[in-house]
Each structure stands twice: as structure tokens, then as C-alpha cells.
Amino acid sequence: MHTSPVARVALKAGTAAAFTTFAAAPLVRQVMLRAGTLDIPNHRSSHTTPIPRGGGIACVCGAAVGVAAVELAEPAARRRLPAALVAAPLAMAAVGYADDHTGGLPPLPRLAAQALAGAVTATADLPPLVAAAAIVSMPGLVNVVNFMDGINGITGSTAAVWGVNAYLVAQAEKDVTLAVLGAVTAGSGLGFLPWNAPTAQVFLGDAGSYLFGGLFTAGIVAAARGGEGRASATRWRAAMATAAPLLPYVTDAAQAIIRRARAGEPLTEAHREHAYQHLVDRVGLTHARASAVHAFAAITAAASARVGNPAGMAGMAGAAGAYVAAPFALRRARPRPDAGRGSKETA
């Protein structure tokens, strides 16, 4: 049976990434245990026992093997895959791991490294406006994913949804670069999920959240970069469709920042103002169910974006708004006065 080049490279990259991540995760967990790289719970945490962090290194292995599988088996695809769009997310994962291992890098060097990764992404033969957006988007998305990675399965499932959606956009646009980035992201997220949900044996840590933030940025940039001869409007529509599953993530992070700013609370301190935290704390959902609520919102936003008209835009906004409002609506529907951080599962 004939398959398109986009489908062929996506299948190879995604399968290699998923199996490698799944196999590497328990090994990485043991390394983190021996190194004492643990996430110790505090009053802001969604877990109750120490859990190894830095499991995102397994996803790094998956993404690297997925890209390597394409590089070795698909010479034509290798020529179309800019090294900068792969190197920048991997560099971000290295910074994230340093943050995990040291217990926290200073904010300014961390932000400088994120901006530098954005600048590396901008070297991928981009139109000037796309290059400028890449430099800003890398720190923004990396930090949004880092903020949002707070319960079991939420980032792994988001990576899976985003990656599948990126592949669908790539298939429509015949964009091999976007197909590879989407496939390794989905494969790495899916391969990690069994070790992180419903009960976590290992956390992604900053290594994983930085990796996925970098991959999301690289994929959106790849869509905006497009192929030769594509009109600017077409490229930006593809970029918007690629970014769409992240809208609930970004909206949740934004509303938490706004709420804390209004209350005069420090924006850099850990907190429990995200919608997914309210779903667990105030509504009493398990981590898996709260992550599923978010995944459904991400899928709805992605599907709406692919409609490509004002109704689709309204659908995207509606999906993000409904997700953020869900804790308050569900709390009224099923009050849980005893709900709180005290979910018995560990995160």
C-alpha cells in the first residue's frame, strides 16, 4: 500500500520515539533514585510522597531516536529537517535537567538560555517576522509548559494531542519537518504516560517540560516557515492550527498570573491557582480525570482551528474558556467540601 512521504516519516519517527521513551523511563527512574533527584512534596504540591524527577530524559532519548530513525531511513527527509529545530528543544531539555539536578538554576541564566534557544531556532531559514516570533515564543512556551506540568498525565497527554494535530496539519501542508516534530512529540508523550499516570512512578521534571516546550515552539515555527512558494497567509494559518491545542494551556497559565497579580501575590512563587489544580482540589477529580478534561479541551481547540473560519476561532476560544471555567461549574454541580490537596493518589 502506498503511503505519502509525510505519513511514512511520521510513522517511523513516532514509533521509534514511543518505544524508546517507554523502555528508557524505568531506567531513568532508577538513575534519578540513586542520584537523589527527587521531588519532595510541600504545601503547594499535588503529590504526597517523594517522586523521582528528571524522567523527561527518557523523552529526550525518545525524541533523539525518533529523529535519528528518520535521518537514517529517509535521506530526502534529512535534507528537509533543519538542525536548529531539533537542536534547540534538546538544548532546552539539557537546561531543564540542570535545573532538576541542582534544585533550581537562577532565573536570569535560565531565561537567557531559553532566549538563546529561541535565537538558535530563528536560524532555521525563517522569514524575519517568524524569526522574531521564535525568539519570543521559546521562553514563553517553555515556561507555560513548566507552570502547567503539575499533575499526573497532563503534559504527556498534551504532547500526544499536540503531536497528532501537528501531523494532521503537516499531512495537509505536505510538510515533512512538521510531521517529524509532531511524531516525535506524540511518541515521546505517549511512551512516558504509562510511567506517569494514573499514579506517577517518575516525573518529567524540568527536563521534560523544557523539552516539550521546545518541541512545541519548533513545530509552530516549522509550520510558519512552510515550504517554498507558500503564501504568507497560508503559513500563518498553518502555524495557528499547529498551536491551537496549546490554547487551554496558555489560557490557564494566563488566568493564574492575572489572579495572582490582582491579589498582589508574588508571580514567581509556586501556587495552586491553575484550573487543573482547582479540578483536583475543589472538585475532587483524580489527576487522570483532570488531565482528561484538559486533553478534551485541547482536542476541541485543535478541531476548531482546522475549520479555519470565524466559527472555528469561536470554537477555539470556547474550548479554552470552558476549560478554565470547568472547576467552578463542576464545583456547583457536585460540591466537595472535603476535596482538596488530599487526593490519595501521588502525582
C-alpha positions in Angstrom: 0.0 0.0 0.0 1.4 3.4 -1.0 1.9 5.9 1.8 2.8 9.6 1.4 6.3 10.7 2.5 4.7 12.7 5.3 2.9 9.6 6.7 6.0 7.4 6.2 8.4 9.6 8.2 5.8 10.3 10.9 5.2 6.6 11.4 8.9 5.8 11.7 9.7 8.8 14.0 6.7 8.4 16.2 7.1 4.6 16.7 10.8 4.9 17.5 10.1 7.7 19.9 7.3 5.9 21.7 9.1 2.6 22.2 12.4 4.3 23.2 10.7 6.5 25.8 8.7 3.7 27.2 11.8 1.5 27.6 14.1 4.3 28.9 11.7 5.6 31.6 12.2 2.9 34.2 16.0 3.1 33.7 16.0 6.8 34.1 13.8 6.5 37.2 16.5 4.2 38.8 19.2 6.6 37.9 17.3 9.5 39.5 16.6 7.5 42.6 20.3 6.7 43.1 21.3 10.3 42.4 18.7 11.5 44.9 17.0 13.7 42.3 13.6 13.7 44.0 10.6 16.0 44.0 9.9 16.5 47.7 6.2 17.4 48.3 5.3 20.7 50.1 2.1 22.5 50.8 1.9 23.7 47.2 2.4 20.2 45.7 -0.2 17.8 44.2 1.6 14.7 45.4 2.2 13.4 48.9 5.3 11.3 48.7 8.8 12.0 47.1 8.9 11.0 43.4 12.0 10.9 41.2 12.1 13.8 38.8 14.1 14.2 35.6 12.1 11.5 33.8 12.0 13.8 30.8 15.4 12.4 30.0 13.6 9.3 28.7 11.6 11.6 26.4 14.8 13.2 25.2 16.1 9.7 24.3 12.8 9.0 22.5 12.8 12.2 20.5 16.5 11.8 19.6 16.0 8.2 18.4 12.8 9.2 16.5 14.7 11.9 14.6 17.7 9.5 14.1 15.3 6.9 12.6 14.2 9.4 10.0 17.7 10.7 9.4 19.0 7.1 8.7 16.0 5.7 6.8 14.8 8.8 4.9 17.6 10.7 3.2 15.2 13.0 1.5 13.6 13.9 4.8 17.0 14.5 6.3 17.7 17.3 3.8 14.4 19.0 4.7 14.8 18.8 8.5 16.7 21.9 9.8 19.2 21.0 12.5 18.2 24.1 14.5 14.6 22.9 15.0 15.9 19.7 16.6 18.9 21.2 18.5 17.0 23.9 20.3 14.5 21.6 22.1 17.3 19.2 23.1 19.3 22.1 24.4 16.3 23.2 26.4 16.0 19.7 27.9 19.6 20.0 29.0 18.9 23.3 30.8 15.9 21.7 32.4 17.9 18.8 33.6 20.4 21.1 35.1 17.5 22.8 36.9 16.3 19.4 38.2 19.7 18.2 39.3 20.8 21.4 41.1 17.5 22.0 42.7 16.9 25.2 40.8 19.0 27.5 38.5 19.0 31.2 39.0 16.1 32.9 37.0 18.2 35.2 34.8 20.6 32.5 33.4 17.7 30.2 32.9 15.8 32.9 30.9 18.9 33.8 29.0 19.3 30.1 28.0 15.7 30.0 26.8 16.1 33.1 24.7 19.3 31.7 23.3 17.5 28.6 22.3 14.9 30.8 20.6 17.6 32.5 18.7 19.0 29.2 17.6 15.5 28.3 16.3 15.4 31.6 14.4 18.4 30.5 12.3 16.3 27.8 10.5 16.0 29.9 7.3 12.9 31.7 8.6 11.2 34.9 7.3 12.1 37.8 9.5 8.7 38.0 11.3 8.8 34.3 12.1 12.3 34.5 13.3 11.4 37.3 15.7 8.4 35.3 16.9 10.6 32.3 17.5 12.9 34.2 19.8 10.0 35.3 22.0 8.0 32.1 21.8 10.6 29.8 23.0 10.9 31.3 26.6 7.1 31.8 26.6 6.1 28.3 25.8 8.8 26.6 27.8 7.7 28.4 30.9 4.0 27.8 30.2 4.6 24.1 30.0 6.7 24.2 33.1 4.0 26.0 35.0 1.3 23.6 33.8 3.2 20.4 34.5 1.7 19.8 37.9 -0.5 16.7 37.9 -0.1 13.2 36.5 -0.5 12.9 32.8 -1.3 16.4 31.9 1.9 17.2 29.9 2.2 13.7 28.4 -1.4 13.8 27.1 -0.9 17.4 25.9 2.2 16.3 24.0 0.2 13.4 22.4 -2.7 15.7 21.4 -0.4 18.4 20.1 1.8 15.9 18.2 -1.1 14.2 16.4 -2.6 17.5 15.5 0.7 18.7 14.1 0.9 15.6 12.0 -2.6 16.3 10.6 -1.5 19.8 9.7 1.7 18.5 8.2 -0.3 16.0 6.1 -2.5 18.7 4.7 0.5 21.0 4.0 2.9 18.2 2.9 5.4 19.5 5.5 7.9 16.8 6.4 9.6 18.8 9.0 6.4 19.5 10.9 5.5 15.8 10.6 8.7 14.6 12.2 8.4 17.1 15.1 4.8 16.2 15.7 5.5 12.5 15.6 8.4 12.5 18.0 6.5 14.8 20.4 3.4 12.5 20.3 5.5 9.4 20.6 7.6 10.7 23.5 4.4 11.8 25.3 2.6 8.5 24.8 5.7 6.5 25.7 6.0 8.4 29.0 2.4 8.3 30.0 2.3 4.7 31.4 5.0 5.7 33.9 3.3 9.0 34.9 -0.4 8.2 35.1 -2.7 7.4 36.7 -0.1 7.1 39.6 3.3 8.5 38.9 6.4 6.4 39.2 8.5 9.3 37.8 8.0 12.9 37.0 9.0 14.6 33.7 10.7 17.3 35.7 12.0 20.5 34.1 14.0 18.3 31.6 10.7 17.1 30.2 8.7 20.3 30.4 11.5 22.2 28.8 11.9 19.6 26.0 8.2 19.7 25.2 8.0 23.4 25.3 10.9 23.5 22.9 9.3 21.0 20.6 6.0 22.9 20.6 7.9 26.0 19.6 9.9 24.3 16.9 6.8 22.8 15.4 4.9 26.1 15.3 7.9 27.7 13.8 8.2 24.9 11.2 4.5 25.4 10.2 5.0 29.2 9.9 8.2 28.6 7.9 6.4 26.3 5.5 7.7 25.3 2.1 8.8 27.3 -0.9 6.1 29.2 -2.7 3.6 29.1 0.1 1.8 32.3 0.7 2.3 34.1 3.9 -1.3 33.9 4.9 -1.3 30.1 4.3 1.8 29.7 6.5 0.3 31.7 9.4 -2.9 29.7 9.2 -0.9 26.5 9.5 1.0 27.9 12.4 -2.2 28.8 14.2 -3.7 25.4 13.6 -0.5 23.8 14.9 -0.5 26.0 18.1 -4.3 25.5 18.7 -4.1 22.6 21.2 -1.9 24.7 23.5 -4.6 27.4 23.8 -6.2 25.9 27.0 -2.6 25.5 28.5 -1.8 29.2 27.7 -5.2 30.4 28.9 -4.9 28.6 32.2 -1.4 29.9 32.8 -2.5 33.5 31.9 -5.6 33.4 34.2 -3.4 32.2 37.1 -0.9 35.0 36.6 -3.7 37.6 36.4 -5.5 36.3 39.5 -2.2 36.4 41.5 -1.3 39.9 40.2 -4.7 41.2 41.2 -4.2 39.7 44.7 -0.8 41.3 44.9 0.9 37.9 45.3 4.4 37.1 44.0 4.2 35.8 40.5 7.3 33.6 40.7 6.2 31.6 43.8 4.6 28.2 43.5 0.8 28.3 43.8 -2.4 26.4 43.3 -4.4 28.8 41.1 -4.4 26.8 37.9 -7.7 25.3 36.6 -6.3 21.8 36.7 -5.4 22.3 40.4 -8.9 23.5 41.1 -10.3 20.4 39.4 -8.3 18.3 41.8 -8.6 20.4 44.9 -12.1 21.9 44.8 -14.0 19.4 42.6 -12.2 16.3 43.8 -11.3 14.8 40.4 -8.4 12.4 40.2 -5.3 13.5 38.4 -6.2 11.3 35.4 -9.7 12.8 35.1 -8.5 16.3 35.4 -5.8 15.7 32.7 -8.6 14.1 30.6 -10.7 17.3 30.9 -7.7 19.3 29.7 -7.0 16.9 26.9 -10.6 17.1 25.7 -10.3 20.9 25.6 -7.1 20.7 23.7 -8.7 18.3 21.1 -11.7 20.6 20.8 -9.5 23.6 20.2 -7.4 21.7 17.6 -10.5 20.5 15.8 -12.0 24.1 15.8 -8.8 25.6 14.4 -8.8 23.2 11.5 -12.2 24.5 10.5 -10.4 27.7 9.5 -13.2 30.3 9.7 -14.8 32.6 12.3 -16.8 29.7 13.7 -13.5 27.8 14.2 -12.0 30.8 16.0 -15.0 30.9 18.3 -14.7 27.2 18.9 -11.1 27.6 20.0 -11.9 30.4 22.4 -14.9 28.5 23.7 -12.8 25.4 24.4 -10.2 27.4 26.3 -12.8 29.4 28.2 -14.9 26.3 29.1 -11.8 24.5 30.4 -10.8 27.4 32.7 -14.5 27.7 33.9 -14.9 24.0 34.4 -13.7 23.9 38.0 -16.3 26.4 39.1 -19.1 24.9 37.1 -18.4 21.4 38.3 -18.0 22.5 41.9 -21.5 23.9 41.8 -22.8 20.8 40.2 -21.1 18.4 42.6 -19.9 20.2 45.8 -17.0 18.5 47.6 -16.4 20.2 50.9 -13.8 17.6 51.8 -12.0 17.9 48.4 -8.5 19.4 48.5 -4.9 18.5 48.1 -5.8 15.4 49.9 -6.4 13.2 46.9 -4.9 9.9 48.0 -3.0 9.3 44.8 0.5 10.6 44.3 1.3 12.9 41.5 
